[in-house]
């Protein structure tokens, strides 16, 4: 199958996925909708029954983000930096995480756009949507049938991409040491608050903190705050848009549990009823908790963050901070070339010999 055919199929898949946010159907995919629209919509609505974290809103956000990436111009711009040639297929084993909806899609995409064969082992708590997307892609371009498989155990693979926790990463490194591999472990994201940041400037940060309930590696779990900054500015920025986050039972249970544990331990907390702010040096924080730490100068903070780069996925800040970062609100919307852990997945796949 040619690269052009692969791109054309992915573009049609993108059009299909985008319509679930807007409910506006595109005539170009009418033949796909006839078979899959109702079934996929019902599957989206059932996700919370399979995984209590996968609310309809979060699932639609995820598939819409993917649909927006599967745009012909974006795909062409992305691959223009690489030399993709038709060559013998490699079997790529991909072990996907399941912390947020369709978190493994970018690996799925990289394997297929590179012309290789995907052999995917899915997480038990996110194993329906990606399968259905694979089925839809095969319907759009039937030659994908030899390129996409979902398995319970990886076998006869040439290379591996595996995503998991720090504990499973150690296992992956041992088990796949004799194969070309990308092994990912826990990472998290942080935000830098500037002394001049206003409530309105901080407001988009709420998306980085609360989207997907803070479960993703691109979710902000810690704030770096200048000494003397008014903490109520942060609470006010979050309040209007995110106070209902505790309507999700799983989030509410985590929030209540962590609050009780911290109070029993005489920890000092700032609490607005739906998020706990705890002064803590750790980068990662539990669900319902946001760590914070004060800094003296941006120069010192920047130097410190260089030493923590292997633990960080994203850094966000406002335009007031003279450090190159993502803008508040952008952590959860990666571009095609924003590779997890900073490892170029497509380059890795194209260089396999």
C-alpha positions, -999 to +999 in steps of 0.1 A: +000+000+000+014+034-010+020+062+014-006+083-004-032+056+002-024+054+038-027+092+042-060+093+023-074+066+046-063+084+077-078+117+065-112+100+061-108+085+095-102+120+109-134+133+093-153+104+108-139+111+143-144+149+143-182+147+137-189+133+172-182+167+187-201+188+162-227+162+150-222+177+116-219+149+090-195+151+061-208+138+027-173+125+020-177+098+047-214+090+042-205+054+032-186+050+065-214+065+086-239+042+071-222+012+088-203+027+117-217+060+129-245+047+152-223+018+165-194+041+173-216+067+190-231+040+212-196+027+220-185+062+230-215+065+254-207+031+269-171+039+278-179+050+313-195+016+320-161+000+310-140+025+328-154+050+353-128+076+344-138+076+307-167+101+307-184+109+275-170+144+275-134+131+279-138+104+252-152+129+227-124+154+236-099+126+228-114+115+195-118+151+184-082+159+192-072+128+171-096+138+143-081+173+142-046+158+138-057+136+109-057+165+085-040+161+052-019+193+056-009+184+091+000+148+081+020+160+051+039+186+071+047+160+098+061+134+075+080+159+053+109+158+077+113+121+072+123+098+043+095+073+041+100+046+014+082+014+006+102-014+021+096-049+036+073-046+066+085-049+101+062-063+128+060-037+156+047-048+190+030-020+208+020-023+244-005+005+251-014+023+283-050+028+294-049+058+316-068+082+293-090+074+263-071+063+232-037+073+247-020+047+225-033+062+192-001+081+183+019+049+184-008+032+163-005+061+138+033+061+137+035+024+130+009+026+102+022+058+085+057+043+085+044+013+064+050-012+092+027-038+107+010-031+141+007-058+167-010-041+196-015-054+231-042-031+247-047-021+283-077-039+298-093-005+307-091+009+272-096-019+247-127-011+227-124+022+210-090+016+194-102-018+181-132-001+165-110+026+150-088-002+135-119-018+121-131+014+105-097+021+090-097-014+074-131-007+060-118+026+045-087+010+031-090-029+030-053-034+026-048-024+062-062-058+071-027-072+069-013-042+089-034-042+120-038-068+147-048-068+183-033-096+205-032-109+240+005-116+238+032-102+215+048-128+192+071-128+162+079-090+165+109-071+152+107-041+176+087-030+205+071+002+218+059-002+254+043+023+277+037+017+314+046+026+350+081+028+364+077-008+377+065-022+344+092-003+326+119-023+345+101-055+334+099-043+298+136-034+297+145-069+308+121-088+286+127-068+254+164-060+259+173-080+228+150-061+205+150-025+192+127-008+216+112+024+230+102+019+267+083+046+284+077+050+321+060+075+344+063+112+336+043+142+346+039+179+337+043+211+356+032+248+354+052+279+362+033+307+377+047+342+371+044+370+396+025+390+370+000+363+360-036+374+365-066+352+372-076+354+335-042+345+323-041+314+346-077+303+337-066+281+308-043+262+331-074+245+345-076+224+313-040+212+319-049+202+355-084+188+352-088+174+317-089+135+320-090+141+358-052+146+359-045+110+349-022+117+319+015+122+317+006+156+301-016+165+330-001+192+353+005+178+387+027+205+402+029+243+403+060+264+408+049+297+424+068+329+431+070+338+468+043+362+478+019+352+451-018+352+461-029+316+461-066+325+459-059+338+424-053+301+413-085+289+431-106+316+415-092+308+381-103+272+384-136+277+402-162+285+375-152+258+350-141+229+372-160+229+405-182+201+391-153+177+387-163+160+419-195+148+402-174+120+390-175+094+418-140+081+411-125+116+413-146+125+443-135+093+462-098+101+455-102+137+466-120+127+498-095+099+506-064+120+500-079+149+521-086+125+550-051+110+548-034+144+547-055+158+576-047+127+597-011+133+591-014+170+601-004+182+566-011+218+557-035+220+528-053+246+508-087+234+498-115+248+477-138+219+478-126+201+446-088+203+445-062+202+473-031+223+471-002+208+491+033+222+494+055+193+483+088+188+465+075+158+446+066+164+409+038+138+408+007+143+429-023+120+436-057+125+419-075+154+434-042+170+447-020+196+431+015+200+445+031+234+447+065+248+455+078+283+458+108+295+438+131+325+443+141+333+408+132+320+373+169+315+365+174+291+394+141+273+386+151+269+350+184+254+361+167+230+384+142+218+358+171+209+335+180+183+360+144+170+362+139+168+324+137+130+323+107+131+347+088+158+328+065+155+298+054+192+295+060+226+311+034+253+307+034+289+316+020+323+305+036+348+281+048+366+312+074+339+318+106+343+297+112+306+294+102+286+263+073+264+273+038+255+261+011+281+269-014+275+296-041+252+282-020+235+256-005+206+274-034+182+265-033+191+228+000+177+214+009+181+178+019+151+156+056+158+162+052+161+200+065+127+209+061+111+243+093+114+264+109+134+236+117+102+217+110+104+180+088+074+174+086+078+137+124+081+133+129+050+154+105+030+131+119+043+099+155+034+109+148-002+118+170-026+098 
